[in-house]
Amino acid sequence: MKQIESKKRVFVLCLGLIGLLMQTLVYGWFWFNVYYPIVNAPRYAGGYYVGPGLHLYFRGHLLVIAIYFVLVLFLSNTYGGLKIGYLKAMDIFLSQIFALLMVNIISYFQISLFGIRLVPVYPMLEVLAIQLVISFLWAVFTNWLYRSIFPARQMLLVSGEYPVDDILRKFNSRQDKYNIVKCMNISEGLMQIERECIEGYDAVVIWDIPTKERNKLLKFLYSNSIRVYLMPKITDVLVKGSEQLHIFDTPVLLLREYYLKIEQRFIKRLIDVVCALILIILTSPIMLITAIIIKLYDGGPVLYKQIRCTEGQKEFKIMKFRSMRVDAEKDGVARLATKHDSRITPIGKFIRACRIDELPQLFNILKGEMSFIGPRPERPEIIAQYMETMPEFAFRMKVKAGLAGYAQVYGKYNTTPYDKLKLDLAYIENYSVWLDFKLMLLTLKILFTPDATEGVEETQTTALKNSGEN
């Protein structure tokens, strides 16, 4: 088993690097044949010679190309463009689009800096077009090759008292990678399950079983070198964010009250203010046009203000462009938007899909009520509903609410509240300034992911009844 996994890693790494080298070679050809002659040519202003162009030796060319390769490698890895076999081919291609677009923008301004003027942009668009064709073909080919060599894992699912329909649906959506061969319930007995586990499965999925039985089963699977996919409980997420200490010769995990250091608070606030100001300036034409269209559509208010909760459950008024009818909650009952919600206006559907409705929250960030990255703010009424079955929901309000967050990047709009809570706690317990930057980059990608903007399914309004842990 270990040899197979090692081969998979080497195989995926080689395929990923070959793809990045092809992208870099395209850029290198255009650099040598198009852009370098431009920046190397003597510079003139008003018909007068003002200085020589940039002259590079061979090592200088290698450095320019190496910088490009490093940028492509970094952003492709950040966006998931190297997860061959793990993500679907189109997901890998979408990740590569964002990575290549950002790297080529950076490289264009780098070349312009070399030439001390803006160089023609058309060749860089050619570079991007060729790279996208290569990226698409390579993503399809490598995923096909991976599936041909490495078949789906044959897996056993061990569950507890809660239904497994949701997780089965998720695994079944990726039958090219995972194949749940059999399901067993912990009530069948631990010994029976252990005997089944050693019947040649590639992995075992442990899905929400009592802690006592889970720990015993984990030790058994570990001792038999069997791969495990484990649904974490809230306490697992908290422990993962702990600090490891050694008291004399005893290892100890330290969990303490969450807090941001003073320098972290300063940097986070500085990033919020600077980014909010820049985006307000850049998006002001979009916001003005959106406001006019909403007003002309039904004559109602442009902005929708609603009470939400932020750090310490402090209430504030969040601002959004109105995407629903004026009488959307005329009965006074707070409810989440559902998929295909009839209350959403035609204009509302568009601005929600493009995330334009969220732009006024930039002013909430400037006021200090929100941050760019953090758990999404919820309504007090919804929080009260959640806390009836999930008292741990209060943990996510240890930090300031955010415009985007861990749950929005790694989950979906219709991810269950219990899973969203665990994602938000993973962010809180592993906070760093770098993590904020990474989530900002990944947020750009999910802006173009349709299912991230959908409402919750109708059946999820009762999902809280199935949340909790043993």
N, C-alpha and C positions, 0 to 999 in steps of 0.2 A: 504493500500500500504506500509506504513512504517513497519507494522508488518511482511509482506512478505519479505521485504528487510532485516530486522533484522534476520529473520530465515535463509535467504540465507547466510548471513555473518557468523552466528554461525555454520551452516551446513558445509560451505566450510572450516572454521577454524578448526573444529573438524576433518574433513577428512584429511586435510593437516597435522595436528599434529599426527594423527594416522599413516600416511604414514612415517613421519620422525621418529616416535618411533620405527616402524618396522625396518627401516634402522639402527637405533642406537642399537637395540637389537642384530642384526647380528654382528655388530662391537663388542658389549659387550661380546658376546659369544666367539669370537675369541680372544679377549683381555684376558679373564679369563683362557681359555683353551689352548691357543697357545703362545701368546706373553708374558704374565706375567710370566709363568714358565721360559721363556728364559731370561728375564731381571732380574728375582729373583735369578737365579742360580749363584753360586760363579764364579768369573772370574779368568781365568788362562791365562798366556802368556808364551809360550815356555815350557809348562809343569809345571810351577811354579804358585802357588796361589798368586794372586795380590790384591784380595779384595773381599768383599761380594757383592752380587747382590743387586738390588733395592728391598727394602721391603716396602710394602704399607699396611696401615690399611684400613678398610672398607671405611672410608671417602675419602681416597686417590683414591680408585677405583671409587667411585662415582664422584669425581672431574674429573678424566680422561674421563669417559663416558659423563659427563655433558659438558665438553669442546668440545667433538665430536658433541654432539647434537646441541650446540650453533653454531658451524661452519656450520653444515648441514642446520640449520634454516636460518642463514645469507645468505649463498650462494644460497640456493634454492629460497629464497625470491628475491635476486638480479637478478637471471636468469629467474624468472617467473615460477619456478617449483611448486608454491603453488596456481597458478591461475586456480583452478579447475572450470570448467564451463565457464571461460573466454577464455582460449586458447583451441585449439584442443588437443586431447589425445596425439598425436605424438609430438606436440610442448612441452607439459608438460614433456613427457619422455625425449626429447632431452635436455631440461633445467636441468632435474635431472641428466642426464649423466655427464654434465659439473660440476655440483655442487658436485656430489659424487666423481668424478675423482679428483678434486682439494682437497677436504677434505681428501680423502684417501692418497694422496701424502703427504699432511701436516702431517697427523697422522703417516704415516710410518716413517718420519724423527723425529717426536716427540718420537716415541717408540725407534728408534735407539739412540736418545740422552739419553733416560733412560738407555739403555744397554751399552752406551759408545762404541758402534760399530754398523755397519750396520747389522740389523737383516734380516732373510730370507724374501724375497719379495713375495714368492709364496702364503703364507696365505692371504696376503693383496689383491692379485689378486682374490683369492677365495671369499673374502669379497665383492669385487666389482662385481664379476659375480653374486653372489646370490642377491645382492642389486639391480642390473639392472633388473633381472627377476622379483623381487618383484615390482620394480618401474613401469615396463611396465604393469604388470597385474593390479596394483593399479590405474594407470592413466586411463586405459581403463574402469575399473570397476567404478571408481568414476565419470568419465565423463558421462557414461551411466546412472548411478544413478541420477546424477544432472539433466540430460535431462528428465528423467522419472518423476521426482518430480516437476521440474520447467520448463515449456514449454517456447518456444521462445516468446520474447516480441512482441506484436502487435503494430506497429508503423505507424505514419503518417509523411510523408516527405513534408516539405514546402520549395519550391525553388524559386529562382529569375530568372534573364534573361539567365543565363548560363545553358548549358545542364546538365542533372543529370545522364547520362548513366554511367559515371565512378563510382560515389558513389553508384548507384544502384547495379552495378556489384560487388562492394566490400561487400555491405551488403548481397547480395544474396549468396555470397560465404560462409556466416555463418548463413544459415537459421535455424540452430539448436539453435541459440541464438537470432537472429534478424529476424523479418518478416515485411517488408514494405507492409502494407495492402493497402495504398492509397497514391497517390501523388497529391499535390495541388500547384498551382503557386500563388505567392503573388498578381498577377494581378486580381485574383478572388475576392479580397477584404478582408480586415482584419476581418470584422465582420463575414463573411461567414467562414473564417478559424477558428476563435475562437469558433463558434458554432460547427464546426466539431471536434475540439480538445477535447471537453468534451463528445464525444460519446463513451467513454469507451476504449480509447487507453492507452497502458502501457507507451508510451513515444512519444515525438514529435522530429523529426529531423529538425533543421533549417539550411538550406543549401544555404548560400550566397544570402541573401536578403538585401535590403537597410537598413542602420543603423536605420533610423527613425522608420520604420515598425518593425524591429527586436526588438528594445527596448520596444515598446508597447506590442508586442507579448510575450516577455520574462516576463514582469510584469504580464500579464494575466495568463500565465502558472504557474508562481511561486505562485500567489495568489490562484490558484486552485490545488496546490500540484501535478503538472504533471511533470514527469521527462523530461529533455531536453538534446538532443545531439546537440551541437552548433559548426558549423564550425567557428573558430576564424579568424578574420581579422588581418592584420599586427599590427594595433594599439592595438588590444586586447593582442597580445603577448608582446608588449612593456609595456603595463599597468601591466601585470601579474608580470613583473620583477621590478616593482616600489617598493619604500620604503614608508611605511605608517607612517605619522606624525600626530600630533595633534597641531594645532595652536590655542591656547586658548581652546575653546570647539568645534572646527571644525576639522573633519578628513580631511586630505590632503594627496594625493598621490604624491610622489616626483619622477620624472623621470629626470635623469641627464646624462650627457655625459658619455658613457661607458669608464671605465678604470680599469686596474688591479692595486691593491695596490702593493707597492714595495716588501713586503714579499711574496705575491702571485706570482709575476713575478719570484722571486728568486727560490721559491719551484718548480714552473712549469718548469723553465729552468733546474734546477738540475735533476728533474725526466726525462726530455727529454734526457739529456746528459748521465746519468747513464744507462737508459733503452736502448738507442741507442747503446752504447758501448757493453753492454751485448748481445743484439740481433745480432749485427754484428759478434761477436765472435762465438756465437752459430750457426748462419746460414751461416757462411762463406763456409763450404763444399757445402751446397745447392746452394749458389750463384755461386761457381766455376763450379759445374756440369752443372747448367743452362746455364752459359755463353758458355761453350764448346759445348753443344747441339745446341744452337741457331746458333753458328758460323758454325758448321758442316752442319746444315740443308740447308742454302742457301748462306753461305759465306758473308752475310750482317753484318752490325754493331750489336754488342751485346746489347748496350744500346740505348735507345731512349730518346733524350733530347728535351724538349718542353718548350716554354715560358708559364709560369703560373703567376698568381697574388696572392700575400699574403697580409699581413696587410698594410693598406693604399694604396691598389692597386699597391704596389711595385712589379715589375716584377723580376722573377728569373727563372732559368732553372731547371725544375724538371727532375729527372732521373728515368727511368723504364727499365726493361728488355723488349726488343722489342717483341711484340706479334703479330704484323701485317706485311704484306708484305712491302718491302722496298719502293715500289711505292704507298703506301696506300693513300697518298694525293698528287699525282702527279699534280692534277689540281690546287693545292694551296688553296683549299677551306677548311676551318675548319669545321668539323662536328663531332658530337658525334657518338660513336660506337652504332650500332643497334643490336637488337637480331638476331642471325644467320648471323652476318656480314661476307660477303665473303672475306673481307680483312684480317681476322684473320687467322693465320696459325694454323696447327694442334698442334704444340708445344705451340703456343700462347693460344689456347683454354684451354690447361691443366694448364699452369702457371697462367692464369687469374682466373680459377676456384679455384686454390689453393692459390691465392693471392701472388704467388712467384714473379710475375712481379713488385710488389710494394716494394720489399726488398731494392733496391738501394736508395729508399727515406730515408732510415736510415741515409745516408750521408748528405742529405738535412737537416735533423733534427740536426745532429751534427754541421753543418755550421750555424745553427740558422735561416735558411730560412723558416722552417716549425716547427710545434710542433707535438707531438703524437696525441693530441686531438684538434680538431678545424674544421671549415668548410673546405670541400675539395677545393683545389685550382682550379680555372677555367682559361681557356685561355682568353686573352684579347678580341679576336674576339667574343667568346661566351658571355662574359660579356656584350659587346656592344649590342648584340642581345637581351639579357635578359632585359637590362635597357631601351630599347625602349618601352617596355610594363610594366616593373616592375622597376621604378626608385629606389624603396626600396632595390633592390638587392645590392646596395652599402653598406647597413648597415652591411652585413655579413663580410665585409672586415675591420671591426673595430678591429678584432683580427687576430692573425697569422694563416695561413692556417694549416690544420692538416692532418696527415696520416689517421686518422679515426675521425668520428665526430658523433654528435647527429643524423644528417640526415641519416647516414649510419647504425646506430644501430636501430633506430626506423622507418626508411623508407626502401626503396629498391632502387636498381640502377635505376629502371624505375618509381620511384615516380615523379610526375610532378614537374617542377622547382619551381612553386609557393608554393607547400607544403614543398619542401625541404628548401626553404627560411624561412618559418615559423619555421621549426624544428631547423635550425641553429640559428635563432634569439632567440628561447627558450633557447638554450645553452648559448648564449652570455649574455642574460639578467638574467640568474640564475646561473652564473658561481660560482664554488667553487672547491677547490682542491679535495674534496670528490667526486664531480660530475665527475671529470677527472678519478679518480680511478674506479668509477662505470662503466664509459664508456669503460675503458680499459678491465675490466672483461667481459662486454657484447660483446666487439669486438671479443673476443675469440670464442664466440658462433656463431656469424654471419659468421665467416670464413668457417663454414661448412653448411651454408644455401645457396642452389643453386641459388635461385632467387635474392639474393643480389649481384650476380656477372653478371647477365644478362645485355645486352645492352638495350637501350630504345626501345620501340615499334616504328615502322615506323610512326604510326599516331601521336606520341608525338612530332615529329619535328615541328608540327604546334600547339602544346598545348599552347604556349605562347599567342596566339591570344585570348584564353579563360581565361587568368589570369587577375587578378586585383580585385578591390573591390569598393563598393559603399559607 
